[in-house]
Amino acid sequence: MKKLFLILSVAMFSLGTVDAFAQDNANEGAATEQAAATEQAAVAETTTVADVDAEATIAGESMHHVMMQKFLEGGWEWMLPVLLCLVLGLAIAIERILYLSLSTINSKKFLAQIEEALKNGGIDAAMEVARNTRGPIASIYYQGLSRYGQGLDAVEKSVVSYGSVQTGLMESGLSWIGLFIALSPMLGFMGTVVGMIAAFDAIQAAGDISPTLVAGGIKVALLTTLMGLIAAVILQLFYNYIVAKIDSLVNEMEDTSIVLMDMLTAYKK
């Protein structure tokens, strides 16, 4: 996962750099053409400069400017709560992804180290290996090994109980993401209803149906709905990824717990 984040960051940075270089090259090319046009005719130069300035103005109103304009047109009183849901949900999702990424280890290598420690140094050596390894699997192993003196039944109960604790820790925050997923489109639809009410109020006040009267209310309705759906879709993708990651870790925890009991049974014999 760290590599994935690094690759995505490098890719985004590279795309931004390429785009910047492309714009610089385009500006340099335009300047060269303008210089050539200057040598030919002063009128042609003026026309070219005006066209370039117009294109620069259009390019300046890029996606960021358009999104800000639509945000304001949709009404900040309805768009801002949806944006807050998106930002808070993304913050929790990113924190969960980082936590789960740090919880993931090479289980095969870890099991080999535990088995080697049991053979050479016994329970204490195996506990030391588990203590120095991060992640829920190592924590479960440490709790189970620490109760080896109480018998294998106590080890099994400890592994099961602490496995539930680790699962709860991994699922922490998912309820908030689910809340923001449900709340974002609801706030968008609420803005839709308010916008439609405003449109009908305008019709009632004017006593006539005119596109200019209802356009503002309908536009607010559509923009708030769109913002809410976009926020919900983005958060839903992160939510599903996190749930899939947790399921994978839980399955790995269960498999390694069985291996731990087998190793301790063989060690006892």
Contacts in CASP RR format, 6 or more apart in sequence:
PFRMAT RR
TARGET T0000
AUTHOR 0000-0000-0000
METHOD contacts of the structure
MODEL  1
MKKLFLILSVAMFSLGTVDAFAQDNANEGAATEQAAATEQAAVAETTTVA
DVDAEATIAGESMHHVMMQKFLEGGWEWMLPVLLCLVLGLAIAIERILYL
SLSTINSKKFLAQIEEALKNGGIDAAMEVARNTRGPIASIYYQGLSRYGQ
GLDAVEKSVVSYGSVQTGLMESGLSWIGLFIALSPMLGFMGTVVGMIAAF
DAIQAAGDISPTLVAGGIKVALLTTLMGLIAAVILQLFYNYIVAKIDSLV
NEMEDTSIVLMDMLTAYKK
1 97 0 8 1.000
1 100 0 8 1.000
1 101 0 8 1.000
1 104 0 8 1.000
2 101 0 8 1.000
23 59 0 8 1.000
30 48 0 8 1.000
30 52 0 8 1.000
33 48 0 8 1.000
34 45 0 8 1.000
34 48 0 8 1.000
34 49 0 8 1.000
34 52 0 8 1.000
37 44 0 8 1.000
37 45 0 8 1.000
37 48 0 8 1.000
38 45 0 8 1.000
70 223 0 8 1.000
71 79 0 8 1.000
71 83 0 8 1.000
71 227 0 8 1.000
72 79 0 8 1.000
73 219 0 8 1.000
73 220 0 8 1.000
73 223 0 8 1.000
74 219 0 8 1.000
74 220 0 8 1.000
74 223 0 8 1.000
74 224 0 8 1.000
74 227 0 8 1.000
75 220 0 8 1.000
75 223 0 8 1.000
75 224 0 8 1.000
78 187 0 8 1.000
78 188 0 8 1.000
78 190 0 8 1.000
78 191 0 8 1.000
78 194 0 8 1.000
78 220 0 8 1.000
78 224 0 8 1.000
79 223 0 8 1.000
79 224 0 8 1.000
79 227 0 8 1.000
81 187 0 8 1.000
82 184 0 8 1.000
82 187 0 8 1.000
82 188 0 8 1.000
82 224 0 8 1.000
82 227 0 8 1.000
82 228 0 8 1.000
82 231 0 8 1.000
83 227 0 8 1.000
83 231 0 8 1.000
85 180 0 8 1.000
85 183 0 8 1.000
85 184 0 8 1.000
85 187 0 8 1.000
85 231 0 8 1.000
85 235 0 8 1.000
86 180 0 8 1.000
86 184 0 8 1.000
86 230 0 8 1.000
86 231 0 8 1.000
86 234 0 8 1.000
86 235 0 8 1.000
88 176 0 8 1.000
88 180 0 8 1.000
89 176 0 8 1.000
89 177 0 8 1.000
89 180 0 8 1.000
89 235 0 8 1.000
89 238 0 8 1.000
90 234 0 8 1.000
90 235 0 8 1.000
90 238 0 8 1.000
92 173 0 8 1.000
92 176 0 8 1.000
92 177 0 8 1.000
92 180 0 8 1.000
93 177 0 8 1.000
93 235 0 8 1.000
93 238 0 8 1.000
93 239 0 8 1.000
93 242 0 8 1.000
96 172 0 8 1.000
96 173 0 8 1.000
96 174 0 8 1.000
96 177 0 8 1.000
96 242 0 8 1.000
97 238 0 8 1.000
97 241 0 8 1.000
97 242 0 8 1.000
97 245 0 8 1.000
99 170 0 8 1.000
100 170 0 8 1.000
100 242 0 8 1.000
100 245 0 8 1.000
100 246 0 8 1.000
100 249 0 8 1.000
102 134 0 8 1.000
102 135 0 8 1.000
103 134 0 8 1.000
103 135 0 8 1.000
103 136 0 8 1.000
103 170 0 8 1.000
103 249 0 8 1.000
104 135 0 8 1.000
104 249 0 8 1.000
105 133 0 8 1.000
105 134 0 8 1.000
105 135 0 8 1.000
105 137 0 8 1.000
105 138 0 8 1.000
107 137 0 8 1.000
107 252 0 8 1.000
107 255 0 8 1.000
107 256 0 8 1.000
110 129 0 8 1.000
110 133 0 8 1.000
110 137 0 8 1.000
110 138 0 8 1.000
110 141 0 8 1.000
110 256 0 8 1.000
111 256 0 8 1.000
111 259 0 8 1.000
113 129 0 8 1.000
113 133 0 8 1.000
114 126 0 8 1.000
114 129 0 8 1.000
114 130 0 8 1.000
114 141 0 8 1.000
114 260 0 8 1.000
114 263 0 8 1.000
115 263 0 8 1.000
117 125 0 8 1.000
117 126 0 8 1.000
117 128 0 8 1.000
117 129 0 8 1.000
118 125 0 8 1.000
118 126 0 8 1.000
118 263 0 8 1.000
118 267 0 8 1.000
122 267 0 8 1.000
123 145 0 8 1.000
123 148 0 8 1.000
123 149 0 8 1.000
123 267 0 8 1.000
126 141 0 8 1.000
126 145 0 8 1.000
127 142 0 8 1.000
127 145 0 8 1.000
127 146 0 8 1.000
130 138 0 8 1.000
130 139 0 8 1.000
130 141 0 8 1.000
130 142 0 8 1.000
130 145 0 8 1.000
131 138 0 8 1.000
131 142 0 8 1.000
136 163 0 8 1.000
136 166 0 8 1.000
136 167 0 8 1.000
136 169 0 8 1.000
136 170 0 8 1.000
136 249 0 8 1.000
136 253 0 8 1.000
137 252 0 8 1.000
137 253 0 8 1.000
137 256 0 8 1.000
139 162 0 8 1.000
139 166 0 8 1.000
140 159 0 8 1.000
140 162 0 8 1.000
140 163 0 8 1.000
140 166 0 8 1.000
140 253 0 8 1.000
140 256 0 8 1.000
140 257 0 8 1.000
140 260 0 8 1.000
141 256 0 8 1.000
141 260 0 8 1.000
143 158 0 8 1.000
143 159 0 8 1.000
143 162 0 8 1.000
144 155 0 8 1.000
144 158 0 8 1.000
144 159 0 8 1.000
144 162 0 8 1.000
144 260 0 8 1.000
145 155 0 8 1.000
145 260 0 8 1.000
145 264 0 8 1.000
146 158 0 8 1.000
147 154 0 8 1.000
147 155 0 8 1.000
147 158 0 8 1.000
148 155 0 8 1.000
148 264 0 8 1.000
152 261 0 8 1.000
152 264 0 8 1.000
152 265 0 8 1.000
152 268 0 8 1.000
155 260 0 8 1.000
155 261 0 8 1.000
155 264 0 8 1.000
156 261 0 8 1.000
159 257 0 8 1.000
159 260 0 8 1.000
159 261 0 8 1.000
160 257 0 8 1.000
163 253 0 8 1.000
163 257 0 8 1.000
166 253 0 8 1.000
167 246 0 8 1.000
167 250 0 8 1.000
167 253 0 8 1.000
170 246 0 8 1.000
170 249 0 8 1.000
170 250 0 8 1.000
171 246 0 8 1.000
174 239 0 8 1.000
174 242 0 8 1.000
174 243 0 8 1.000
177 235 0 8 1.000
177 238 0 8 1.000
177 239 0 8 1.000
177 242 0 8 1.000
178 235 0 8 1.000
178 239 0 8 1.000
180 231 0 8 1.000
180 235 0 8 1.000
181 232 0 8 1.000
181 235 0 8 1.000
181 236 0 8 1.000
181 239 0 8 1.000
182 232 0 8 1.000
184 227 0 8 1.000
184 228 0 8 1.000
184 229 0 8 1.000
184 231 0 8 1.000
184 232 0 8 1.000
184 235 0 8 1.000
185 225 0 8 1.000
185 228 0 8 1.000
185 229 0 8 1.000
185 231 0 8 1.000
185 232 0 8 1.000
187 224 0 8 1.000
187 228 0 8 1.000
188 224 0 8 1.000
188 225 0 8 1.000
188 227 0 8 1.000
188 228 0 8 1.000
188 229 0 8 1.000
189 224 0 8 1.000
189 225 0 8 1.000
190 224 0 8 1.000
191 220 0 8 1.000
191 221 0 8 1.000
191 224 0 8 1.000
191 225 0 8 1.000
192 221 0 8 1.000
192 222 0 8 1.000
192 224 0 8 1.000
192 225 0 8 1.000
193 221 0 8 1.000
194 220 0 8 1.000
194 221 0 8 1.000
195 216 0 8 1.000
195 217 0 8 1.000
195 218 0 8 1.000
195 220 0 8 1.000
195 221 0 8 1.000
195 224 0 8 1.000
196 217 0 8 1.000
196 218 0 8 1.000
196 221 0 8 1.000
198 216 0 8 1.000
198 217 0 8 1.000
198 220 0 8 1.000
199 213 0 8 1.000
199 214 0 8 1.000
199 216 0 8 1.000
199 217 0 8 1.000
199 218 0 8 1.000
199 221 0 8 1.000
200 214 0 8 1.000
202 213 0 8 1.000
202 214 0 8 1.000
202 217 0 8 1.000
203 209 0 8 1.000
203 210 0 8 1.000
203 213 0 8 1.000
203 214 0 8 1.000
206 213 0 8 1.000
END
